[in-house]
Amino acid sequence: MSIAYKRVALIGLGLIASSIAHALRRVGFEGEVVGTARTAATRETARDLGYCDRIVETEQDAVQDADLVVLCVPVGAMAQVAANISPYLKAGATVTDVGSVKEGVIQEVAPRLPETVHFIPGHPLAGTEQSGPASGFASLFDNRWCLLTPLPGTDPKAVADLTGFWEALGAKVDQMEPAHHDLVLAVTSHAPHLIAYTMVGVADDLRRVTASEVVNYSAAGFRDFTRIAASDPTMWRDVFLNNKQATLEILGRFTEELFALQRAIRRGDGDHLHDYFTRTRAIRRGIIEAGQDTDAPDFGRGPKETS
Ligand code: NAP
């Protein structure tokens, strides 16, 4: 698969950016990958790990002559980064981002970029609870979706080139309206994260169950919540601040369903519970059939990790 860009600039060098760089290495990208990050420590780590061809000190230097600029910073930092790089972008370059929220990013970034560049918002639906410059790996995007939310009137060739880029990294690409993206992600990612944060917080607050009991006897359900709740606090703060409406709508529905299940438990309505759990089990099967997760018991962790 060929990549249409000669120079790719990565702004921010965390999980997503470092995974992009690793994946570019894996496919033998012949162009140049230039990276930068806010702190000297992150730049130093990235330099040591060597997944970029060049690490530079400033965002302005990174975007010089870049054909593709990928904004890989938390959603709340996108506006400032866009303003910083704007005067230095090459005419005809494509600027994209990987932010987990799309409407908010578009509102903040689009007005700050010059009309001479193609701005194509994007979101790879791939991640882990790890963050930072040493957390990336080449296969992160394999068989995962990357959603592009191009604005009306965007040059189709620029969209096709960005699509080809993500496909070369191993992803499948689809397009979506930004508002719809934010609603879908509120259901599939944002609300579940908030629920995981809450459940881990509840366990932490429950004084009748000691902290060591929570840790030592953590069963699969709670352990999976703790993995999600270990995600980067800055990233997730920004997600909720920027996807307010959709997240609140989904949490409203969640609360209603929770009340219905609470009532079924109180009334001893086993049929309701059984029907509900049968329906939800089918969704898990659908995810496995779509190749989006493993069907191995306990996510294939094996007996050692589960004991
Ligand atoms: P990460 O590992 O925490 O890395 C974030 C990077 O952004 C770091 O290089 C950091 O620089 C830089 N940064 C932080 N605050 C900044 C600021 N105010 N100004 C400029 N740079 C700043 O994050 P990530 O997981 O790669 O996430 C990056 C983006 O991808 C986010 O928008 C997130 O919503 C999105 N995303 C994440 C996932 C996921 O699961 N993690 C999945 C899909 C999309 P320093 O290290 O120098 O501080």
py3Dmol code that shows the C-alpha trace and the ligand (Angstrom):
import py3Dmol

protein = """\
ATOM      1  CA  MET A   1       0.000   0.000   0.000  1.00  0.00           C
ATOM      2  CA  SER A   2       1.508   3.298  -0.963  1.00  0.00           C
ATOM      3  CA  ILE A   3       1.527   6.423   1.190  1.00  0.00           C
ATOM      4  CA  ALA A   4       0.983   9.697  -0.654  1.00  0.00           C
ATOM      5  CA  TYR A   5       3.026  11.840   1.751  1.00  0.00           C
ATOM      6  CA  LYS A   6       6.763  12.446   1.784  1.00  0.00           C
ATOM      7  CA  ARG A   7       7.065  14.083   5.185  1.00  0.00           C
ATOM      8  CA  VAL A   8       4.792  13.302   8.137  1.00  0.00           C
ATOM      9  CA  ALA A   9       4.841  15.487  11.260  1.00  0.00           C
ATOM     10  CA  LEU A  10       3.601  14.071  14.558  1.00  0.00           C
ATOM     11  CA  ILE A  11       2.641  16.702  17.138  1.00  0.00           C
ATOM     12  CA  GLY A  12       2.579  15.028  20.531  1.00  0.00           C
ATOM     13  CA  LEU A  13       4.487  11.773  21.066  1.00  0.00           C
ATOM     14  CA  GLY A  14       2.259   9.618  23.227  1.00  0.00           C
ATOM     15  CA  LEU A  15       0.565   6.270  22.677  1.00  0.00           C
ATOM     16  CA  ILE A  16      -1.118   7.177  19.406  1.00  0.00           C
ATOM     17  CA  ALA A  17       1.734   9.137  17.793  1.00  0.00           C
ATOM     18  CA  SER A  18       4.391   6.608  18.738  1.00  0.00           C
ATOM     19  CA  SER A  19       2.181   3.801  17.407  1.00  0.00           C
ATOM     20  CA  ILE A  20       1.792   5.680  14.113  1.00  0.00           C
ATOM     21  CA  ALA A  21       5.580   6.032  13.915  1.00  0.00           C
ATOM     22  CA  HIS A  22       6.153   2.342  14.700  1.00  0.00           C
ATOM     23  CA  ALA A  23       3.530   1.317  12.130  1.00  0.00           C
ATOM     24  CA  LEU A  24       5.172   3.541   9.497  1.00  0.00           C
ATOM     25  CA  ARG A  25       8.491   1.812  10.180  1.00  0.00           C
ATOM     26  CA  ARG A  26       6.791  -1.568   9.878  1.00  0.00           C
ATOM     27  CA  VAL A  27       5.496  -0.802   6.364  1.00  0.00           C
ATOM     28  CA  GLY A  28       8.872   0.572   5.280  1.00  0.00           C
ATOM     29  CA  PHE A  29       7.670   4.169   4.826  1.00  0.00           C
ATOM     30  CA  GLU A  30      10.301   5.821   2.660  1.00  0.00           C
ATOM     31  CA  GLY A  31       9.492   9.410   3.589  1.00  0.00           C
ATOM     32  CA  GLU A  32      10.523  11.238   6.747  1.00  0.00           C
ATOM     33  CA  VAL A  33       8.738  11.146  10.101  1.00  0.00           C
ATOM     34  CA  VAL A  34       9.358  14.215  12.243  1.00  0.00           C
ATOM     35  CA  GLY A  35       8.075  14.319  15.807  1.00  0.00           C
ATOM     36  CA  THR A  36       7.820  16.800  18.617  1.00  0.00           C
ATOM     37  CA  ALA A  37       6.304  16.917  22.085  1.00  0.00           C
ATOM     38  CA  ARG A  38       5.702  19.529  24.736  1.00  0.00           C
ATOM     39  CA  THR A  39       8.296  18.373  27.256  1.00  0.00           C
ATOM     40  CA  ALA A  40      12.003  17.725  26.854  1.00  0.00           C
ATOM     41  CA  ALA A  41      11.614  14.428  28.737  1.00  0.00           C
ATOM     42  CA  THR A  42       9.156  13.042  26.184  1.00  0.00           C
ATOM     43  CA  ARG A  43      11.271  14.235  23.258  1.00  0.00           C
ATOM     44  CA  GLU A  44      14.312  12.597  24.833  1.00  0.00           C
ATOM     45  CA  THR A  45      12.529   9.262  25.322  1.00  0.00           C
ATOM     46  CA  ALA A  46      11.276   9.318  21.733  1.00  0.00           C
ATOM     47  CA  ARG A  47      14.774  10.154  20.507  1.00  0.00           C
ATOM     48  CA  ASP A  48      16.226   7.224  22.481  1.00  0.00           C
ATOM     49  CA  LEU A  49      13.602   4.820  21.151  1.00  0.00           C
ATOM     50  CA  GLY A  50      14.312   6.023  17.614  1.00  0.00           C
ATOM     51  CA  TYR A  51      10.905   5.494  15.982  1.00  0.00           C
ATOM     52  CA  CYS A  52      10.978   8.945  14.321  1.00  0.00           C
ATOM     53  CA  ASP A  53      13.585  10.014  11.800  1.00  0.00           C
ATOM     54  CA  ARG A  54      13.923  13.371  13.568  1.00  0.00           C
ATOM     55  CA  ILE A  55      12.760  14.781  16.869  1.00  0.00           C
ATOM     56  CA  VAL A  56      12.622  18.568  16.921  1.00  0.00           C
ATOM     57  CA  GLU A  57      12.152  21.031  19.757  1.00  0.00           C
ATOM     58  CA  THR A  58       9.158  23.011  18.503  1.00  0.00           C
ATOM     59  CA  GLU A  59       5.832  22.429  16.789  1.00  0.00           C
ATOM     60  CA  GLN A  60       6.773  25.108  14.252  1.00  0.00           C
ATOM     61  CA  ASP A  61       9.919  23.189  13.255  1.00  0.00           C
ATOM     62  CA  ALA A  62       8.033  19.920  13.062  1.00  0.00           C
ATOM     63  CA  VAL A  63       5.473  21.136  10.518  1.00  0.00           C
ATOM     64  CA  GLN A  64       7.996  22.805   8.182  1.00  0.00           C
ATOM     65  CA  ASP A  65       7.506  21.259   4.730  1.00  0.00           C
ATOM     66  CA  ALA A  66       5.322  18.485   6.132  1.00  0.00           C
ATOM     67  CA  ASP A  67       2.756  17.024   3.719  1.00  0.00           C
ATOM     68  CA  LEU A  68       0.778  15.488   6.553  1.00  0.00           C
ATOM     69  CA  VAL A  69       0.520  16.894  10.075  1.00  0.00           C
ATOM     70  CA  VAL A  70      -1.104  14.665  12.692  1.00  0.00           C
ATOM     71  CA  LEU A  71      -2.226  16.336  15.917  1.00  0.00           C
ATOM     72  CA  CYS A  72      -1.770  13.696  18.628  1.00  0.00           C
ATOM     73  CA  VAL A  73      -2.342  15.779  21.772  1.00  0.00           C
ATOM     74  CA  PRO A  74      -5.258  15.730  24.242  1.00  0.00           C
ATOM     75  CA  VAL A  75      -8.486  17.178  22.848  1.00  0.00           C
ATOM     76  CA  GLY A  76      -8.236  20.238  25.105  1.00  0.00           C
ATOM     77  CA  ALA A  77      -4.783  21.109  23.707  1.00  0.00           C
ATOM     78  CA  MET A  78      -5.746  20.957  19.998  1.00  0.00           C
ATOM     79  CA  ALA A  79      -6.756  24.643  19.698  1.00  0.00           C
ATOM     80  CA  GLN A  80      -3.454  25.956  21.034  1.00  0.00           C
ATOM     81  CA  VAL A  81      -1.427  23.589  18.871  1.00  0.00           C
ATOM     82  CA  ALA A  82      -3.429  24.597  15.770  1.00  0.00           C
ATOM     83  CA  ALA A  83      -2.771  28.266  16.521  1.00  0.00           C
ATOM     84  CA  ASN A  84       0.942  27.597  17.064  1.00  0.00           C
ATOM     85  CA  ILE A  85       1.487  25.742  13.778  1.00  0.00           C
ATOM     86  CA  SER A  86      -0.885  27.705  11.563  1.00  0.00           C
ATOM     87  CA  PRO A  87       1.590  30.248  10.093  1.00  0.00           C
ATOM     88  CA  TYR A  88       4.170  27.531   9.360  1.00  0.00           C
ATOM     89  CA  LEU A  89       2.058  25.010   7.435  1.00  0.00           C
ATOM     90  CA  LYS A  90       2.944  24.232   3.846  1.00  0.00           C
ATOM     91  CA  ALA A  91       0.259  25.193   1.315  1.00  0.00           C
ATOM     92  CA  GLY A  92      -1.558  22.053   0.171  1.00  0.00           C
ATOM     93  CA  ALA A  93      -0.620  20.082   3.298  1.00  0.00           C
ATOM     94  CA  THR A  94      -3.179  17.921   5.085  1.00  0.00           C
ATOM     95  CA  VAL A  95      -3.746  18.471   8.792  1.00  0.00           C
ATOM     96  CA  THR A  96      -5.545  15.736  10.690  1.00  0.00           C
ATOM     97  CA  ASP A  97      -6.006  14.863  14.334  1.00  0.00           C
ATOM     98  CA  VAL A  98      -6.614  11.696  16.330  1.00  0.00           C
ATOM     99  CA  GLY A  99      -8.816  13.218  19.047  1.00  0.00           C
ATOM    100  CA  SER A 100     -11.516  11.093  20.631  1.00  0.00           C
ATOM    101  CA  VAL A 101     -14.143  13.833  20.166  1.00  0.00           C
ATOM    102  CA  LYS A 102     -14.855  15.364  16.789  1.00  0.00           C
ATOM    103  CA  GLU A 103     -17.342  18.270  16.984  1.00  0.00           C
ATOM    104  CA  GLY A 104     -15.400  20.084  19.711  1.00  0.00           C
ATOM    105  CA  VAL A 105     -12.077  19.602  17.915  1.00  0.00           C
ATOM    106  CA  ILE A 106     -13.524  20.860  14.634  1.00  0.00           C
ATOM    107  CA  GLN A 107     -14.925  23.980  16.349  1.00  0.00           C
ATOM    108  CA  GLU A 108     -11.567  24.716  17.946  1.00  0.00           C
ATOM    109  CA  VAL A 109      -9.148  23.729  15.183  1.00  0.00           C
ATOM    110  CA  ALA A 110     -10.828  24.593  11.851  1.00  0.00           C
ATOM    111  CA  PRO A 111     -11.002  28.381  12.410  1.00  0.00           C
ATOM    112  CA  ARG A 112      -7.337  28.488  13.425  1.00  0.00           C
ATOM    113  CA  LEU A 113      -5.953  26.848  10.285  1.00  0.00           C
ATOM    114  CA  PRO A 114      -5.239  28.651   7.002  1.00  0.00           C
ATOM    115  CA  GLU A 115      -7.485  27.975   4.011  1.00  0.00           C
ATOM    116  CA  THR A 116      -4.456  26.727   2.077  1.00  0.00           C
ATOM    117  CA  VAL A 117      -4.427  23.395   3.968  1.00  0.00           C
ATOM    118  CA  HIS A 118      -6.849  20.469   4.005  1.00  0.00           C
ATOM    119  CA  PHE A 119      -8.163  19.851   7.508  1.00  0.00           C
ATOM    120  CA  ILE A 120      -9.578  16.332   7.817  1.00  0.00           C
ATOM    121  CA  PRO A 121     -10.524  15.341  11.380  1.00  0.00           C
ATOM    122  CA  GLY A 122      -9.968  11.708  12.292  1.00  0.00           C
ATOM    123  CA  HIS A 123     -10.153   9.235  15.151  1.00  0.00           C
ATOM    124  CA  PRO A 124      -8.496   5.821  15.216  1.00  0.00           C
ATOM    125  CA  LEU A 125     -10.630   3.550  17.402  1.00  0.00           C
ATOM    126  CA  ALA A 126      -7.611   1.902  18.923  1.00  0.00           C
ATOM    127  CA  GLY A 127      -5.927   2.419  22.220  1.00  0.00           C
ATOM    128  CA  THR A 128      -4.840   0.959  25.499  1.00  0.00           C
ATOM    129  CA  GLU A 129      -4.829   2.271  29.052  1.00  0.00           C
ATOM    130  CA  GLN A 130      -1.112   3.069  28.632  1.00  0.00           C
ATOM    131  CA  SER A 131       0.143   6.485  27.631  1.00  0.00           C
ATOM    132  CA  GLY A 132       3.380   8.298  26.918  1.00  0.00           C
ATOM    133  CA  PRO A 133       6.197   8.067  24.378  1.00  0.00           C
ATOM    134  CA  ALA A 134       7.227   4.492  25.246  1.00  0.00           C
ATOM    135  CA  SER A 135       3.723   2.995  25.105  1.00  0.00           C
ATOM    136  CA  GLY A 136       3.217   2.724  21.337  1.00  0.00           C
ATOM    137  CA  PHE A 137       3.498  -0.398  19.176  1.00  0.00           C
ATOM    138  CA  ALA A 138       3.252  -1.096  15.441  1.00  0.00           C
ATOM    139  CA  SER A 139       0.154  -3.311  15.484  1.00  0.00           C
ATOM    140  CA  LEU A 140      -2.109  -0.956  17.483  1.00  0.00           C
ATOM    141  CA  PHE A 141      -4.247  -0.059  14.458  1.00  0.00           C
ATOM    142  CA  ASP A 142      -4.388  -3.507  12.839  1.00  0.00           C
ATOM    143  CA  ASN A 143      -7.961  -4.350  11.854  1.00  0.00           C
ATOM    144  CA  ARG A 144      -9.267  -1.391  13.919  1.00  0.00           C
ATOM    145  CA  TRP A 145     -11.507   1.283  12.474  1.00  0.00           C
ATOM    146  CA  CYS A 146     -10.300   4.795  11.886  1.00  0.00           C
ATOM    147  CA  LEU A 147     -13.203   7.213  11.481  1.00  0.00           C
ATOM    148  CA  LEU A 148     -12.709  10.311   9.347  1.00  0.00           C
ATOM    149  CA  THR A 149     -15.204  13.162   9.678  1.00  0.00           C
ATOM    150  CA  PRO A 150     -14.383  15.419   6.693  1.00  0.00           C
ATOM    151  CA  LEU A 151     -16.137  18.767   6.499  1.00  0.00           C
ATOM    152  CA  PRO A 152     -18.376  19.499   3.511  1.00  0.00           C
ATOM    153  CA  GLY A 153     -16.362  20.609   0.488  1.00  0.00           C
ATOM    154  CA  THR A 154     -13.130  18.840   1.495  1.00  0.00           C
ATOM    155  CA  ASP A 155     -10.989  17.845  -1.484  1.00  0.00           C
ATOM    156  CA  PRO A 156     -11.804  14.169  -2.204  1.00  0.00           C
ATOM    157  CA  LYS A 157      -8.187  13.476  -3.231  1.00  0.00           C
ATOM    158  CA  ALA A 158      -6.969  14.695   0.183  1.00  0.00           C
ATOM    159  CA  VAL A 159      -9.499  12.398   1.888  1.00  0.00           C
ATOM    160  CA  ALA A 160      -8.455   9.469  -0.322  1.00  0.00           C
ATOM    161  CA  ASP A 161      -4.777  10.069   0.534  1.00  0.00           C
ATOM    162  CA  LEU A 162      -5.503  10.141   4.266  1.00  0.00           C
ATOM    163  CA  THR A 163      -7.625   7.008   3.906  1.00  0.00           C
ATOM    164  CA  GLY A 164      -4.684   5.284   2.186  1.00  0.00           C
ATOM    165  CA  PHE A 165      -2.378   6.413   4.990  1.00  0.00           C
ATOM    166  CA  TRP A 166      -4.520   4.803   7.707  1.00  0.00           C
ATOM    167  CA  GLU A 167      -5.004   1.666   5.631  1.00  0.00           C
ATOM    168  CA  ALA A 168      -1.225   1.385   5.274  1.00  0.00           C
ATOM    169  CA  LEU A 169      -1.018   1.490   9.077  1.00  0.00           C
ATOM    170  CA  GLY A 170      -3.345  -1.525   9.230  1.00  0.00           C
ATOM    171  CA  ALA A 171      -6.652   0.237   9.924  1.00  0.00           C
ATOM    172  CA  LYS A 172     -10.011   0.042   8.195  1.00  0.00           C
ATOM    173  CA  VAL A 173     -11.387   3.482   7.366  1.00  0.00           C
ATOM    174  CA  ASP A 174     -14.928   4.822   7.414  1.00  0.00           C
ATOM    175  CA  GLN A 175     -16.470   8.272   7.222  1.00  0.00           C
ATOM    176  CA  MET A 176     -19.038   9.736   9.575  1.00  0.00           C
ATOM    177  CA  GLU A 177     -20.758  13.014  10.437  1.00  0.00           C
ATOM    178  CA  PRO A 178     -18.925  14.575  13.413  1.00  0.00           C
ATOM    179  CA  ALA A 179     -22.042  14.762  15.634  1.00  0.00           C
ATOM    180  CA  HIS A 180     -22.894  11.150  14.884  1.00  0.00           C
ATOM    181  CA  HIS A 181     -19.321  10.138  15.660  1.00  0.00           C
ATOM    182  CA  ASP A 182     -19.603  11.794  19.063  1.00  0.00           C
ATOM    183  CA  LEU A 183     -22.871   9.996  19.834  1.00  0.00           C
ATOM    184  CA  VAL A 184     -21.540   6.596  18.731  1.00  0.00           C
ATOM    185  CA  LEU A 185     -18.384   7.070  20.801  1.00  0.00           C
ATOM    186  CA  ALA A 186     -20.402   8.217  23.804  1.00  0.00           C
ATOM    187  CA  VAL A 187     -22.121   4.801  23.678  1.00  0.00           C
ATOM    188  CA  THR A 188     -19.115   2.645  22.875  1.00  0.00           C
ATOM    189  CA  SER A 189     -16.340   4.382  24.769  1.00  0.00           C
ATOM    190  CA  HIS A 190     -17.043   7.554  26.730  1.00  0.00           C
ATOM    191  CA  ALA A 191     -19.962   6.418  28.917  1.00  0.00           C
ATOM    192  CA  PRO A 192     -18.341   3.004  29.576  1.00  0.00           C
ATOM    193  CA  HIS A 193     -15.196   4.764  30.763  1.00  0.00           C
ATOM    194  CA  LEU A 194     -17.204   6.961  33.119  1.00  0.00           C
ATOM    195  CA  ILE A 195     -19.018   3.917  34.470  1.00  0.00           C
ATOM    196  CA  ALA A 196     -15.682   2.146  35.026  1.00  0.00           C
ATOM    197  CA  TYR A 197     -14.299   5.209  36.814  1.00  0.00           C
ATOM    198  CA  THR A 198     -17.410   5.246  39.006  1.00  0.00           C
ATOM    199  CA  MET A 199     -17.297   1.547  39.871  1.00  0.00           C
ATOM    200  CA  VAL A 200     -13.639   1.699  40.857  1.00  0.00           C
ATOM    201  CA  GLY A 201     -14.390   4.853  42.859  1.00  0.00           C
ATOM    202  CA  VAL A 202     -17.259   3.067  44.646  1.00  0.00           C
ATOM    203  CA  ALA A 203     -15.003   0.149  45.579  1.00  0.00           C
ATOM    204  CA  ASP A 204     -12.450   2.611  46.854  1.00  0.00           C
ATOM    205  CA  ASP A 205     -15.102   4.369  48.971  1.00  0.00           C
ATOM    206  CA  LEU A 206     -16.690   1.257  50.432  1.00  0.00           C
ATOM    207  CA  ARG A 207     -15.222   1.198  53.898  1.00  0.00           C
ATOM    208  CA  ARG A 208     -16.712  -2.184  54.831  1.00  0.00           C
ATOM    209  CA  VAL A 209     -14.570  -3.811  52.144  1.00  0.00           C
ATOM    210  CA  THR A 210     -10.932  -3.171  52.790  1.00  0.00           C
ATOM    211  CA  ALA A 211      -8.556  -1.963  50.112  1.00  0.00           C
ATOM    212  CA  SER A 212      -6.538  -5.172  50.339  1.00  0.00           C
ATOM    213  CA  GLU A 213      -9.700  -7.258  49.816  1.00  0.00           C
ATOM    214  CA  VAL A 214     -10.532  -5.244  46.700  1.00  0.00           C
ATOM    215  CA  VAL A 215      -7.023  -5.809  45.378  1.00  0.00           C
ATOM    216  CA  ASN A 216      -6.492  -9.449  46.392  1.00  0.00           C
ATOM    217  CA  TYR A 217      -9.922 -10.811  45.535  1.00  0.00           C
ATOM    218  CA  SER A 218     -10.570  -8.707  42.467  1.00  0.00           C
ATOM    219  CA  ALA A 219     -12.699 -10.804  40.135  1.00  0.00           C
ATOM    220  CA  ALA A 220     -12.804 -10.495  36.375  1.00  0.00           C
ATOM    221  CA  GLY A 221     -15.546  -7.851  36.247  1.00  0.00           C
ATOM    222  CA  PHE A 222     -13.879  -5.443  38.637  1.00  0.00           C
ATOM    223  CA  ARG A 223     -10.415  -6.070  37.199  1.00  0.00           C
ATOM    224  CA  ASP A 224     -11.642  -5.113  33.748  1.00  0.00           C
ATOM    225  CA  PHE A 225     -13.086  -1.900  35.190  1.00  0.00           C
ATOM    226  CA  THR A 226      -9.760  -1.075  36.867  1.00  0.00           C
ATOM    227  CA  ARG A 227      -7.918  -1.478  33.564  1.00  0.00           C
ATOM    228  CA  ILE A 228     -10.221   1.056  31.921  1.00  0.00           C
ATOM    229  CA  ALA A 229     -10.132   3.347  34.948  1.00  0.00           C
ATOM    230  CA  ALA A 230      -6.326   3.459  34.744  1.00  0.00           C
ATOM    231  CA  SER A 231      -6.533   5.455  31.492  1.00  0.00           C
ATOM    232  CA  ASP A 232      -4.854   8.840  31.193  1.00  0.00           C
ATOM    233  CA  PRO A 233      -6.682  11.417  33.393  1.00  0.00           C
ATOM    234  CA  THR A 234      -5.931  14.406  31.119  1.00  0.00           C
ATOM    235  CA  MET A 235      -7.178  12.674  28.005  1.00  0.00           C
ATOM    236  CA  TRP A 236     -10.401  11.573  29.672  1.00  0.00           C
ATOM    237  CA  ARG A 237     -11.070  14.882  31.400  1.00  0.00           C
ATOM    238  CA  ASP A 238     -10.880  16.507  27.954  1.00  0.00           C
ATOM    239  CA  VAL A 239     -13.140  13.885  26.376  1.00  0.00           C
ATOM    240  CA  PHE A 240     -15.944  14.568  28.858  1.00  0.00           C
ATOM    241  CA  LEU A 241     -15.534  18.347  28.745  1.00  0.00           C
ATOM    242  CA  ASN A 242     -15.733  18.236  24.951  1.00  0.00           C
ATOM    243  CA  ASN A 243     -18.416  15.589  24.413  1.00  0.00           C
ATOM    244  CA  LYS A 244     -20.813  16.863  27.043  1.00  0.00           C
ATOM    245  CA  GLN A 245     -24.107  16.597  25.236  1.00  0.00           C
ATOM    246  CA  ALA A 246     -23.783  13.080  23.842  1.00  0.00           C
ATOM    247  CA  THR A 247     -22.244  11.692  27.043  1.00  0.00           C
ATOM    248  CA  LEU A 248     -24.997  13.194  29.199  1.00  0.00           C
ATOM    249  CA  GLU A 249     -27.658  11.805  26.862  1.00  0.00           C
ATOM    250  CA  ILE A 250     -26.213   8.292  27.067  1.00  0.00           C
ATOM    251  CA  LEU A 251     -25.732   8.516  30.833  1.00  0.00           C
ATOM    252  CA  GLY A 252     -29.403   9.535  31.145  1.00  0.00           C
ATOM    253  CA  ARG A 253     -30.409   6.377  29.279  1.00  0.00           C
ATOM    254  CA  PHE A 254     -27.960   4.343  31.341  1.00  0.00           C
ATOM    255  CA  THR A 255     -29.518   5.609  34.567  1.00  0.00           C
ATOM    256  CA  GLU A 256     -33.014   4.648  33.363  1.00  0.00           C
ATOM    257  CA  GLU A 257     -31.858   1.130  32.474  1.00  0.00           C
ATOM    258  CA  LEU A 258     -30.048   0.823  35.778  1.00  0.00           C
ATOM    259  CA  PHE A 259     -33.229   1.752  37.659  1.00  0.00           C
ATOM    260  CA  ALA A 260     -35.170  -0.858  35.647  1.00  0.00           C
ATOM    261  CA  LEU A 261     -32.628  -3.548  36.554  1.00  0.00           C
ATOM    262  CA  GLN A 262     -32.629  -2.405  40.190  1.00  0.00           C
ATOM    263  CA  ARG A 263     -36.425  -2.765  40.243  1.00  0.00           C
ATOM    264  CA  ALA A 264     -36.210  -6.235  38.674  1.00  0.00           C
ATOM    265  CA  ILE A 265     -33.749  -7.329  41.361  1.00  0.00           C
ATOM    266  CA  ARG A 266     -35.910  -5.873  44.152  1.00  0.00           C
ATOM    267  CA  ARG A 267     -39.047  -7.572  42.780  1.00  0.00           C
ATOM    268  CA  GLY A 268     -37.244 -10.836  42.104  1.00  0.00           C
ATOM    269  CA  ASP A 269     -38.143 -10.547  38.417  1.00  0.00           C
ATOM    270  CA  GLY A 270     -35.765 -13.232  37.107  1.00  0.00           C
ATOM    271  CA  ASP A 271     -37.358 -13.254  33.634  1.00  0.00           C
ATOM    272  CA  HIS A 272     -36.532  -9.588  33.138  1.00  0.00           C
ATOM    273  CA  LEU A 273     -32.926 -10.124  34.218  1.00  0.00           C
ATOM    274  CA  HIS A 274     -32.526 -13.259  32.101  1.00  0.00           C
ATOM    275  CA  ASP A 275     -33.985 -11.623  28.974  1.00  0.00           C
ATOM    276  CA  TYR A 276     -31.809  -8.574  29.460  1.00  0.00           C
ATOM    277  CA  PHE A 277     -28.605 -10.574  29.896  1.00  0.00           C
ATOM    278  CA  THR A 278     -29.463 -12.751  26.884  1.00  0.00           C
ATOM    279  CA  ARG A 279     -29.761  -9.623  24.726  1.00  0.00           C
ATOM    280  CA  THR A 280     -26.447  -8.213  25.961  1.00  0.00           C
ATOM    281  CA  ARG A 281     -24.651 -11.500  25.418  1.00  0.00           C
ATOM    282  CA  ALA A 282     -25.588 -11.349  21.728  1.00  0.00           C
ATOM    283  CA  ILE A 283     -23.808  -7.998  21.442  1.00  0.00           C
ATOM    284  CA  ARG A 284     -20.572  -9.543  22.687  1.00  0.00           C
ATOM    285  CA  ARG A 285     -20.944 -12.287  20.067  1.00  0.00           C
ATOM    286  CA  GLY A 286     -21.385  -9.615  17.381  1.00  0.00           C
ATOM    287  CA  ILE A 287     -18.157  -7.887  18.431  1.00  0.00           C
ATOM    288  CA  ILE A 288     -16.227 -11.158  18.227  1.00  0.00           C
ATOM    289  CA  GLU A 289     -17.755 -12.045  14.855  1.00  0.00           C
ATOM    290  CA  ALA A 290     -16.714  -8.601  13.558  1.00  0.00           C
ATOM    291  CA  GLY A 291     -13.107  -9.435  14.528  1.00  0.00           C
ATOM    292  CA  GLN A 292     -12.975  -6.599  17.095  1.00  0.00           C
ATOM    293  CA  ASP A 293     -12.056  -8.774  20.085  1.00  0.00           C
ATOM    294  CA  THR A 294     -10.810 -12.221  20.999  1.00  0.00           C
ATOM    295  CA  ASP A 295     -13.213 -15.050  21.836  1.00  0.00           C
ATOM    296  CA  ALA A 296     -10.668 -16.589  24.230  1.00  0.00           C
ATOM    297  CA  PRO A 297     -12.010 -16.880  27.797  1.00  0.00           C
ATOM    298  CA  ASP A 298     -11.045 -13.876  29.954  1.00  0.00           C
ATOM    299  CA  PHE A 299      -9.624 -12.125  26.860  1.00  0.00           C
ATOM    300  CA  GLY A 300      -6.992 -14.869  26.531  1.00  0.00           C
ATOM    301  CA  ARG A 301      -5.105 -13.776  29.626  1.00  0.00           C
ATOM    302  CA  GLY A 302      -4.616 -17.395  30.639  1.00  0.00           C
ATOM    303  CA  PRO A 303      -4.724 -19.003  34.075  1.00  0.00           C
ATOM    304  CA  LYS A 304      -1.563 -17.370  35.401  1.00  0.00           C
ATOM    305  CA  GLU A 305      -2.976 -13.864  35.239  1.00  0.00           C
ATOM    306  CA  THR A 306      -6.430 -14.848  36.389  1.00  0.00           C
ATOM    307  CA  SER A 307      -5.445 -16.772  39.514  1.00  0.00           C
TER     308      SER A 307
END
"""
ligand_1 = """\
48
NAP
P -0.630 10.423 25.544
O 0.037 9.108 25.401
O -0.985 10.925 26.896
O 0.264 11.545 24.800
C -0.181 12.864 24.717
C 0.861 13.731 24.036
O 0.352 15.073 23.986
C 2.184 13.794 24.784
O 3.255 13.785 23.878
C 2.121 15.146 25.506
O 3.385 15.744 25.595
C 1.289 15.973 24.569
N 0.550 17.025 25.288
C -0.176 16.887 26.428
N -0.734 18.055 26.781
C -0.312 18.964 25.860
C -0.515 20.356 25.692
N -1.294 21.048 26.544
N 0.079 20.959 24.648
C 0.851 20.266 23.780
N 1.091 18.938 23.879
C 0.509 18.301 24.916
O -1.978 10.491 24.692
P -2.560 9.535 23.552
O -3.202 8.364 24.192
O -1.549 9.347 22.501
O -3.750 10.457 23.029
C -3.530 11.484 22.114
C -4.854 11.828 21.442
O -5.374 10.634 20.869
C -5.926 12.358 22.381
O -6.590 13.423 21.755
C -6.866 11.198 22.564
O -8.204 11.643 22.747
C -6.709 10.447 21.267
N -6.944 8.995 21.320
C -6.493 8.272 22.377
C -6.737 6.921 22.428
C -6.284 6.074 23.608
O -6.851 5.040 23.903
N -5.253 6.496 24.310
C -7.404 6.283 21.376
C -7.783 7.044 20.272
C -7.560 8.401 20.262
P 4.315 15.517 26.896
O 4.506 14.031 27.011
O 5.562 16.215 26.506
O 3.583 16.117 28.038
"""
view = py3Dmol.view(width=600, height=400)
view.addModel(protein, "pdb")
view.setStyle({"model": 0}, {"cartoon": {"style": "trace"}})
view.addModel(ligand_1, "xyz")
view.setStyle({"model": 1}, {"stick": {}})
view.zoomTo()
view.show()
